[in-house]
Amino acid sequence: MPTAASSPDDSYRSPLLWLVAIGFFMQALDGTIVNTALPAMARSLGESPLRMQSVVVAYTLTMAMLIPASGWVADRFGTRRVYITAISLFVAGSVACALAQNLTQLVAARVLQGMGGAMLLPVGRLAVLRAFPRERFLKAMSFVAIPGLIGPLIGPTLGGWLVEYVSWHWIFLINLPVGLIGLVASRIYMPDGRMPSVTRFDMAGYLLLSFGMVAISLSLDGVSELGLRQAAVLVLLVFGMASLVAYWLHAARRPDPLFTPRLFQIQSVTVGLLGNLFARLGSSCMPFLIPLLLQVSMGYSPAQAGMMMLPVAIAGMASKSLATRWIGRAGYRKVLVTNTMLVGLTMASFALSAPDQPLWLRVVQLAAFGAVNSMQFTAMNSVSLKDLDGSLASSGNSLLSMVQMLAMSMGVAAAGAVLAGYTSYFQTSGQTQTLFAFRATFGTMGLLTVASAWIFWQLAPDTPKAMPAEHPVDVA
């Protein structure tokens, strides 16, 4: 069996790609299939569908916490052992989700599932990086990324169909046969990939960073889901911010931190990472809010709500190449400022949603959001990594992955808090329809996204207009 010292030959490379693609598909599918099923889960568990965001937050936040450690764990214990463990945890978490009897059990199972999901893509990508020569790596990762694009395409529709015609439990149980195939294939085709010498893990920095992310996300989620009082929310928020500041002070004096502060000496990296965080705070809540709006306020069935997410995914895939050409003509700064505002405005346009809105107009609205949001991801990811040299590329890529997952977690938590606040306000005013609360939430989150365009305005005007030769594959 090949090791880190001897990369696998071509007889192993092709099966390895399929194996990593299976893991990527499982992760990407699970990230979207749940959203359509949230109202059905709420009814089954005796919860309000407007307070189910913790099911999404628990998964994405766990992934954000574990991504920084995934590379070190793979080097220390070997890619094969870690990848098998990741699939096992993911499958076990999926089964536990299907068996959950209340919301607390479901959230705990999602944490277990997220522990596995956090290692699937980073460790699989690391195995591909070591198995393929540099000139073939981008082509290999493009192949692996295809299932990641198919997952969001079929996830909402499949989730809605399973909920309506079978049971919401099956959105988790379908991971079982795929996971078992992945386990068998991992033992045969995944290289060991263990490094002979591994630097000491920055445990103190990892704990500071993890606590900061968890505290800030829980402070947002606590406003609506956990029932925390204002003082507790404020304490969590302050402690979370203090923990993140303490991490960067710690990293500045440590020779081998998780993420070196030298990354933020590069202006495009600083702007790209901060822009990713704040722009995604708004846009990441849309896969959570749209199916809820359609089912709770528009009377759509789960299957119909899932079908309505198809225009978002199809338009997103079709617009990928447009971002490259647009950046080549106008440059990163103009593209990101303009497109961020377009993303925010299309989000805010959902504040005009009404039950009697023509179907064709709703489809156009969803497709427009999918197109500009996809271009936003491509441009943000590329500008974040394009100026990193070899010594910083790995650290910058891991930090970008963590920021993406953290923004998804915080975005859903923030949208849930805003929705809960508006729901309470309109019920107090005597307007019990949730449609008013949804409209106000879309408007608020859209304006938040528009405001993040100011971050991209800080890019240097002379930012190179050409896309890098090997721009990162967008897996958001």
N, C-alpha and C positions, 0 to 999 in steps of 0.2 A: 504493500500500500504506500503511495507517495507521501512524503513528509515535506516540511518546510525547506529542507535541504535539496529536495528533488521534486520539481513541479510535475504534475501528472502529464502523461503524454496525451496524444489526441484521442486515444480510446477512452480516456476519462473526461476529457474536456467537454465534449458534447453532452454526456449524461449529467455532468456537473451543472451546466447551464440550465438544463431542464429541472434539476433538483432545486437550484436557487430560485428559478422562476416559480416553482410550486409554492415555496415559502413566501415569496413576494405576493403571489396571487392570494394566498390565505390572509395575509396581513391587509392587503388593499381591499379585498372583498369585505372583511369584517369591519373595516373602518367606515363603510357606507351602508351595509345591509341592515345595521341596527336602527338607523334613524327612522326608517319607514315603520318599524315595528314598535316604536315607543308608546303610541297610544294604546295598542293592544296589550303590551306589557303592563301598562298602568292599570288598565281595567282588570287584568288577571291578578295583579298584586294588590289591588285596592288603593292605588295611588292616583294623584292628579296627573294627567298627561303633561301639564305645564311645569311639573316639578321633577321631571325624569332626566335632567341634564347630567346628574351625577353618574348615570350609566355610561355616558360618553366621556365625561371628564376623568373618571377613574382609569379608563383604558389609556387615553392619550397622556395623562399625567404620569402614569407608571412608565410608559415608554420614554417620555422625556427624562425621567429620573435615571433610567438604566442605560440609555444610549451612551453617556460618557464613559461608562465602565466596560462596554461591550468589547472594544478593541483590546484592552488589557486582559480581560478574561479569556478571549480567544487566543492571545499570545501565550498566556500562562498555561491553559488547560488543553489547547488544541482546538482547531476549528470543527473537527468532526464531533468531538465530545460535546462542545458547547452547542453546536447546531442541533444535535440529537436532543439535548436537554431543552433547547428552545422549542422545538416541535412538541416535545412531550408536555411541557408546561402549557403551551397554547392549546393542545387537545384536551388536557385535563381541565383547564379553565373553561373551555367551551362546554364540556360535559357538565361541569359545576354550574354554569350559567343556565343550562337547560333544566337542571334539577332545582334551581332556586325557588324557594317558597315565599320570599318577601324581598323587599328592595335592598335591605342590608346584605342579605346573602348574595343577591345578584351583583351588587357593587363589589363585594369581596371577591367573587368569581371573576369579575372583569379585571380586577387587579392582577390575579393569577394569570389570566389570559394575556394581559399587557406585559407581564414579565417575560413571557415567551416571545410575544410579538416584537419586543424591543430589540431582541438579538437576531431575529430572522434576517432582516435586510442588511444590517451592518456586517454581521459575520459572514453571510453569504456573499456580499460584495467583496469582503476581504479575501475570501477563498478564490473568487474569480480573479481578483487583482494579482494574486500570487501564482495562479495557474496559467494565466495568459500573458504573453509578451505585450509590452506597452502599445505597440502598433495595432494590436488586435483587441485591446481592452475596451475601447469605446464601442466597437461593434458588438462585443460580447455583452456589455451592459445594456446596450440598446435592445438586444434580444430579450434580456431578463426583464427590462422595463415594460415590455408589451403586456404581460399579464397584469402588471400594476395599472395599466390604462384600461384593461378590460374589466378589472374588478369594480371600479366605480361606475363603469358603463352598465353592468348587469346587476350590481348590488342592490340598489333601491327597488328595481323591478322584481328581482327574485325575492327580496325580503317581503315586499307587499303581497306577492303571489302566495308565498308560504304562509304568511299570517292569515290571509283571507280564506285559503282553501285547505290548509292543514292546521298548523299551530305555530305561534311565535317561537316555540322551543326549537323548531327545526332550523331556524336561522343559525343556531349554534351547532346542532347535531350534524349538519352537512360538513362541518370541518373534520369530523371523525374519520371517514374513509380517506379523504385527501391527506390527513395527517399520518395515518397508518402507512400509506404508500410512501410518504416522505421519510418516515422513520426507516423503512426497509432500504430505500434508495440511499439514505445517508450513510448507513453502515457499509454500503458497497462502494459508493462513488465519491463521498466527501473526503478530501485529503485531510491528514492529521493536522498539519499546519502549526505545530507547536514550535515556538521559538526557543533556541538553546539558552538564551539569557534574557530575562525580562527585568526592566527597571522596577523599582519599588513603587507600588500604587499610592497615589496621593489620597489617602483615606480621609484626612482632615479636610482637605479641600472638597472632596466629593460629598462629605456630610454637610458642609456649609452650603454648597450649591444645591443639594437635594432638599435640604430643609427650607431654603429660601423659595424654591419653586413650589413646594407643597404648601407652605404657609400662605403665599400670595394667592395661589389657586383656591385654597380652602376659604380664604377671606372673601373672595368673590362668590364662590359657590355657597358660602354660609349665609349670605344675605337672603337667598330664596329657598335653598334646599335644606340646610342643616338647622335652620331656626335660631342661629346665633344672634345674640343681642349686639347692638351697635358697638359697645365697648369691646366685646370679644373679637369682633371683626376688625376693629382698629388695632388691637393688640397683635393679632395675627399678621396684619398688613405691615405694621412697623417692624415686627420681628423678622418677617420675611425679607423686607428691604435691607435691614441691618445685616442679615445673614449673607445676602448677595454682595454687599459692600465689603464685609469681612472676608469673603472669598477672594475678591480681587486684590485686597491688601495682602492676603496670604499668598496668592499666586505671584505677586510682584517680588517677593523675597525668596521664593522657592525655585531651585534650578530646573525642576521637572514637573511643573504643574499640569493639571488636566488640560487646561486651556491657557496658553501663555498670553499675558497682556500685550506682547509684541504684535498680536493680531490687530489690535486697535490702533497701532501706529500707521496702518494702511488705511487711507481715507475711504476707499471704495468698500473695504471690508466692514468698517465701522458703520457707514451709511447703509450698506446692504443688510447687515444683521439687524440693526435697529429698525430699518424699514420693513424687513420681514416680520419682525415681532409685532409692530403696531398696525401694519396693513392687514396682516392675517387675523388680528384680534377681531376685526369686523367681518372679513370675508369667510373666516372659518366657521362662523355660526350659521351660515346659510343652509348647509346640508342638514342641520338640526332644525332650523326654524321653518323651512319651506314645507317639509312633509307634515309638520305639526299644524301649520296654517291650513293646508289643504284638507286635512282630516278633521280637525277640531272646529274650524270656522267655515269651511266651504262644503262640508258634507261629502268629501271624496272617500271612497273605500281605500283600504291599504294598497290593493293592486293598482287602482287608478292613480293614487299619489306616487307610487313607485314609477309608473309609466311616465308621469309628468317630469321626473328627474332625468329622463333620457335626453331631452334637448340640451340640458346643461352639459352632460358628458360628451355628447356627439359634437356640439359646437366647440367644446374645449379641445377635443382631439383635432378637429379640423383647423383650428386657429394656431396650432403650434408653430407652423412654419412662418406665419405672418409676423410673429415677434422678431424672428431673425432678420427678416427683410426690413422691418420698420426700424429696428435698432441700427442696421447698417446705413440707413438713410438719415436718421435724425439724431442718433446717439442715445446713450443710456439715460441721461438726465431728462431730456425732453420726453422720451417715451415713458419713463417711470412716473414723472409728474403728471403728464396727461392721462396715462392709463389708470393711475391710482384714483384720480378724480372720476374717471368713467366708471370704475368699479364701484366707488361710493355712490354715485348717482344712480346706477342701475339697481343697487341694493335699496336705496331710498325710494325708487319707483314702486317697490312692492307695498309701500304705504298707501298706494292708490288701489290696492286689490279689493275686489268686491265679488260677491257670489254671481252676479249677472255679467261679469266681464266675459267678452267673447273668448272662446277657446283659442282661436288663432292668435289673438293678442297676448294671451298668457304664455303660449308656446314661444312666441317671438321674444317676449320679456325674459323668459328662462334661458333661451339660447343666447341672447345678448349678454346676460350675466356670465354664462359659461365661457363665452369667447374671450371677453376682456379679462376675466379672472384667470383663465389659462395663460394668456399672454403675460399677465402680471407675475405669475409664479415663475415662468421661464426667465423673464428679465431680472427679477429679484435674485433668483438663484445664481444666475450667470454673473451679475455684477458683484455678488458677494465673494466669489471664488476666483475671478479672472486674473487678479493681480497677485495671487499667492504663489510663492516659489515652492520648491520641493520640500524644504524643511518645515514649512507651515501648512502645506496642503492638507495633510491628514488631520491636524488639529482643527483647521478651519472648516473642513467638511463635516467633522463630528459636531462642532459647535453649531453649524448651520442646521444639521439634522435635529439637534436638541431644541434649538430656537423654534423650528417649525412645529414640533410636537407640543412644546410649551405654549405657543401661540394658539394652537388648536384647542388645547385644554382651557386656557384662560378665555378664549373667545366664546366658547360654549357656556362657560361659567358666567361670564359677563352678560351674555345675551339672556341666560336664564334669570339672572338677577334683575335685569332691566324689565324683562317680560313680567316677572312677579310684581315688581313695583308698579308698573302701569296697570296690571290686572287689579291690584288692590285699589289703585286710585279710581279707576272707572267703576268698580263695584261700589265704592264709597259714594260716588257721584250718582249712583242709581242706574248706571249703564252696565248691565251684567254681561253684555256680549263681549266675548274675548276678541272679536275682530278689531275693536278699537285699540286694545292692548298690543295686538300684533302689528297693526299699522304704525303705532308710535315706536315700537321696538325696531322695526325695519328702518324707520326714519333716523332714529338715534344711532344705530350701528352704521348706517350709511354715512352719516355726517362724521362719525369717528374715523371712518376709512378715508374720507375726503381730507380730513385734517392731517393724516399721516403723509400726504403728498409733500408737505413742507419738509419732511425729513429727506426725501429724495432731491429736493431743491438744493440741498447742501452738497450734492455731487459737484466735482469740479467741472466747469464748462468744457474743458478740453479732454474729457473722458473719451478714450478711443471708441470710435463708432463700430468697428468691426467686432463681430462675435468671436470669442476665442476659438482656437482650432478644435479644442476638445471641451466644449462647454458642458456643464454637468447635465446628466439626464434628469429631467424633471419627474420626480416620483411623488409629488405632493398629492 
